[in-house]
């Protein structure tokens, strides 16, 4: 085993927290060996499983001055400079950012408006090593290399456990949670500080990116917001009914499509009854309307063209759709209904017609 006269670790990987030199087994050192520590590192000197000292940035010459315990560990041979076995752990003090956390399973939440719902939460956090010697002793142990991936799952579980406690204490609805995300993140950071400090770590930032319900609950929320956007449902259904009748009058060839559209729309909003009422009101007469109810003016009455069946004004002399001249008709003296030529009785009220 060669004696290490220069101990350093200049090439850190992006996610490397701790690197041991040598990576396996113990190295041969002696008094006078040079230890080089970068600005973003700390070096923990370990012999026989015991941390003897922590070195900061700079070049250090190993001696009994900076490692007093070595004096009792090194024998008299070779003038007190005989080689000895030890390990050096280079600990990175960089801030490890964009570390992610998220709930693997939905969390049950008592919603003040929706009842009991299941929620998923996602976010990011960043951390760094605050106590190198404590971190090596508590977490790293004797491993030659330690990365963020080795501790990521454990830290996620700690974050989720604390988040679950905080979420359970929020007595509100998921509709208000986005406005509380900053407050919840601050509370979560404070709750996690002791858990991280116990490992020699410092939690520097934590964000809650989203708290979302399952897809089926999101659909129900969208439906509810859509209903609210419609406002007065009665006025809206009346408007759609009148719009459908107008489309049929202006485009007779598409009457079947409009009817199909009305049936489909009515299935969702109860348009069938609304449409029937609107048609009844459009053709109501003073005799057929209930007392006190408004009736449509006879000036706006409509009839079907005998040639193309388009709905046209009753007083039109020519069809505006096909141009066909209308044959003269017999007007009922009682209800003003126009009847086909030759009719002896009114098709609406049965009154005898003058011949």
C-alpha positions in Angstrom: 0.0 0.0 0.0 1.6 3.3 -1.2 2.0 6.2 1.2 -0.3 9.1 0.2 1.7 12.3 0.4 -1.0 14.4 -1.3 -4.6 14.0 -0.4 -7.3 15.9 -2.4 -10.5 15.5 -4.4 -10.7 18.1 -7.1 -13.3 16.5 -9.4 -16.8 16.4 -7.8 -19.7 15.0 -9.7 -22.9 17.1 -9.8 -24.8 15.1 -7.2 -21.9 13.9 -5.1 -22.2 14.9 -1.4 -19.3 12.9 0.1 -16.2 11.2 -1.3 -13.8 9.1 0.7 -10.1 8.9 0.0 -9.3 6.2 -0.6 -12.7 4.9 -1.7 -12.1 1.4 -0.3 -10.0 0.3 2.6 -7.7 2.7 4.5 -4.9 4.8 3.1 -1.3 5.1 4.2 -0.5 8.5 5.6 2.4 10.0 7.5 3.1 13.2 9.3 4.1 15.8 6.7 1.5 14.6 4.1 -0.3 17.4 2.3 -4.1 17.7 2.5 -5.8 20.1 0.0 -9.4 21.2 0.6 -11.4 23.3 -1.9 -13.5 26.3 -0.9 -16.7 24.4 -1.2 -15.4 21.4 0.8 -14.7 20.3 4.3 -12.4 17.3 5.0 -13.1 14.9 7.9 -10.0 13.0 9.0 -10.9 9.6 10.4 -8.7 6.9 11.9 -10.0 3.6 13.4 -13.6 4.7 12.8 -13.1 7.8 14.9 -13.3 11.4 13.4 -10.2 13.2 14.6 -10.6 16.6 13.1 -12.4 18.6 10.4 -10.3 20.7 8.0 -11.5 23.8 6.1 -10.4 25.3 2.8 -6.6 25.4 2.1 -3.5 23.3 2.1 -2.8 21.5 5.4 0.3 19.7 6.5 -0.6 16.7 8.7 1.1 17.1 12.1 0.5 16.5 15.7 -0.3 20.2 15.9 -3.5 20.0 13.9 -4.2 16.4 14.8 -3.0 16.1 18.4 -4.3 12.5 18.8 -1.9 11.3 16.2 1.0 11.7 18.6 -0.2 8.8 20.7 -1.1 6.7 17.6 2.2 6.9 15.8 5.1 4.8 17.1 8.7 5.8 17.7 10.2 4.1 14.7 11.1 6.3 11.7 11.5 9.3 14.1 7.8 9.5 14.7 7.0 9.8 11.0 6.1 6.1 10.4 3.1 5.6 8.1 -0.3 5.1 9.6 -3.7 4.1 8.2 -6.6 6.5 8.0 -9.4 7.8 5.7 -10.3 11.3 4.6 -14.0 12.2 3.8 -14.3 15.2 1.5 -17.8 16.7 2.2 -19.3 19.1 -0.3 -20.9 22.2 1.2 -22.6 23.2 -2.1 -26.4 23.8 -2.1 -28.1 20.9 -3.9 -31.1 22.5 -5.7 -34.1 21.2 -7.5 -34.5 18.2 -5.4 -38.1 17.0 -5.8 -40.7 15.6 -3.5 -44.2 14.3 -4.1 -46.9 12.0 -2.6 -46.7 8.5 -4.0 -50.3 7.9 -2.9 -53.2 10.4 -2.7 -53.7 11.9 0.8 -57.2 12.0 2.3 -58.4 15.6 3.0 -61.5 16.7 4.7 -62.9 19.4 2.4 -65.3 22.0 3.9 -67.3 22.2 0.6 -66.7 18.9 -1.3 -66.5 16.6 1.7 -63.7 14.0 1.7 -61.4 14.2 -1.3 -58.0 12.6 -2.1 -55.2 15.0 -3.0 -51.7 14.7 -4.5 -49.0 17.2 -3.7 -45.7 18.0 -5.5 -42.9 20.4 -4.9 -39.1 21.0 -4.8 -36.6 21.8 -2.1 -32.9 22.5 -1.7 -30.5 21.5 1.0 -26.8 21.5 2.0 -24.5 19.9 4.6 -24.3 22.1 7.7 -22.3 19.8 10.0 -19.9 17.7 8.0 -18.7 15.5 10.9 -22.2 14.8 12.1 -23.4 14.0 8.5 -20.5 11.5 8.0 -21.1 9.8 11.3 -24.9 9.7 11.2 -25.5 9.1 7.5 -22.5 8.2 5.3 -20.8 5.7 7.6 -17.9 3.9 5.8 -19.2 4.3 2.2 -16.6 5.4 -0.3 -19.0 7.6 -2.2 -22.4 9.2 -1.2 -24.7 11.0 -3.6 -28.1 12.8 -3.3 -29.7 9.7 -4.8 -28.7 7.7 -1.7 -30.7 9.9 0.7 -33.3 11.3 -1.7 -36.0 8.7 -0.9 -35.5 9.1 2.9 -35.8 12.9 2.7 -38.9 12.6 0.6 -40.6 10.5 3.2 -39.7 13.0 5.9 -41.1 15.9 3.8 -44.3 14.0 3.0 -44.9 13.0 6.6 -44.7 16.6 7.8 -46.8 17.8 4.9 -49.5 15.3 5.7 -49.7 16.7 9.3 -49.9 20.3 8.1 -52.5 19.5 5.4 -54.7 17.7 8.0 -54.7 20.9 10.1 -56.0 23.1 7.3 -59.8 23.4 7.7 -60.7 24.7 4.3 -61.5 23.6 0.8 -59.1 22.7 -2.0 -60.5 25.7 -3.9 -58.6 27.9 -1.4 -55.4 25.9 -1.1 -53.6 27.7 -3.9 -53.8 31.0 -2.0 -52.4 29.2 1.1 -49.4 27.6 -0.7 -46.8 30.1 0.6 -48.0 29.9 4.2 -48.1 26.1 4.0 -44.6 26.0 2.5 -43.3 28.3 5.3 -44.9 26.1 8.0 -43.5 23.0 6.3 -39.9 24.4 6.3 -40.1 25.2 10.0 -41.4 21.8 10.8 -38.7 20.1 8.9 -35.7 22.1 10.2 -35.2 19.8 13.2 -35.4 16.6 11.1 -32.7 17.9 8.8 -30.5 19.3 11.6 -30.5 15.9 13.3 -28.7 14.6 10.2 -26.2 17.4 9.9 -28.2 19.0 7.0 -29.8 22.4 6.5 -33.0 22.8 4.5 -32.5 26.0 2.6 -35.6 26.3 0.4 -38.9 24.4 0.0 -41.7 25.0 -2.5 -45.2 23.5 -2.9 -45.7 23.4 -6.7 -49.2 22.0 -6.8 -51.9 20.3 -4.7 -54.3 18.6 -7.0 -57.4 16.3 -6.7 -57.9 13.2 -8.8 -58.9 13.7 -12.5 -62.6 12.7 -11.8 -62.8 15.4 -9.0 -61.3 18.0 -11.3 -64.0 17.2 -13.9 -66.7 17.8 -11.3 -65.1 21.1 -10.3 -65.0 22.2 -14.0 -68.7 21.2 -14.4 -69.6 23.2 -11.3 -67.7 26.3 -12.5 -69.4 26.0 -15.9 -72.8 26.0 -14.3 -71.9 29.1 -12.3 -70.7 30.8 -15.5 -74.1 30.3 -17.1 -75.8 32.4 -14.4 -79.7 32.4 -14.7 -80.4 28.9 -16.1 -84.0 29.7 -17.0 -83.0 32.8 -19.1 -80.2 30.8 -20.7 -82.5 27.9 -21.8 -85.1 30.3 -23.1 -82.4 32.0 -25.2 -81.1 28.8 -26.6 -84.7 27.7 -27.5 -85.4 30.9 -29.3 -82.1 30.7 -31.1 -82.9 27.1 -32.3 -86.3 28.1 -33.6 -84.8 31.1 -35.4 -82.2 28.9 -37.1 -84.9 26.5 -38.3 -86.9 29.4 -39.8 -83.9 30.8 -41.6 -82.5 27.5 -42.8 -85.3 25.0 -43.5 -82.9 22.5 -45.0 -81.1 22.2 -41.7 -84.3 21.9 -39.6 -83.6 18.2 -39.0 -80.1 19.0 -37.7 -81.4 21.8 -35.5 -84.0 19.4 -34.1 -81.3 16.8 -33.4 -79.2 19.5 -31.7 -82.2 20.6 -29.6 -82.8 17.0 -28.5 -79.2 16.5 -27.5 -79.1 19.8 -25.6 -82.4 19.1 -24.0 -81.1 15.8 -22.6 -78.5 17.8 -20.6 -80.5 20.8 -19.5 -84.2 19.8 -19.7 -84.7 21.7 -22.9 -87.5 19.5 -24.1 -90.0 21.1 -21.8 -88.6 24.6 -22.3 -88.9 24.3 -26.1 -92.4 22.9 -25.9 -93.5 25.8 -23.7 -91.8 28.3 -26.1 -93.6 26.9 -29.1 -96.9 26.9 -27.3 -96.4 30.5 -26.3 -95.5 31.5 -29.8 -98.8 30.2 -31.2 -101.0 31.1 -28.3 -104.3 32.9 -29.0 -106.4 35.1 -26.7 -108.9 32.2 -26.3 -106.4 29.5 -25.6 -104.2 31.4 -23.2 -104.9 31.2 -19.5 -106.3 34.3 -17.7 -103.7 37.0 -17.1 -101.0 35.3 -19.3 -99.4 37.3 -22.1 -100.2 36.1 -25.6 -98.3 36.5 -28.9 -99.6 39.2 -31.2 -101.4 37.9 -34.3 -99.2 40.3 -36.3 -96.3 37.9 -35.7 -98.2 34.6 -36.4 -96.5 32.2 -38.8 -97.6 29.5 -41.2 -95.9 26.9 -43.4 -95.4 27.6 -47.1 -97.5 25.0 -49.0 -94.7 24.7 -51.6 -91.4 24.4 -49.6 -92.8 24.0 -46.0 -90.7 26.9 -44.8 -92.0 28.8 -41.8 -93.1 32.3 -43.0 -95.2 35.2 -41.7 -98.9 34.6 -41.9 -99.6 37.8 -43.8 -96.9 37.3 -46.4 -98.2 37.2 -50.0 -95.1 35.4 -51.3 -92.8 32.9 -49.7 -89.4 34.6 -48.8 -87.7 31.2 -49.2 -89.0 29.9 -52.6 -90.9 32.9 -54.0 -94.1 30.9 -54.4 -97.2 33.1 -54.4 -99.5 32.1 -51.6 -103.1 31.0 -52.5 -105.9 33.0 -50.9 -107.1 31.5 -47.6 -110.1 31.7 -45.5 -109.6 33.6 -42.2 -111.5 32.4 -39.2 -113.7 35.2 -37.9 -113.3 33.9 -34.3 -109.6 33.1 -33.8 -108.1 34.7 -37.0 -106.6 31.4 -38.1 -106.0 31.2 -41.8 -107.5 28.0 -43.3 -107.0 26.3 -46.7 -109.2 27.4 -49.5 -112.4 25.4 -49.5 -112.3 24.6 -45.8 -115.8 24.7 -44.2 -114.7 24.8 -40.6 -111.7 26.4 -38.8 -108.9 23.9 -38.3 -108.1 25.6 -35.0 -111.4 26.3 -33.2 -114.0 24.6 -35.4 -116.0 27.7 -36.2 -118.0 27.5 -39.5 -116.3 29.5 -42.3 -118.2 31.7 -44.8 -118.1 30.1 -48.3 
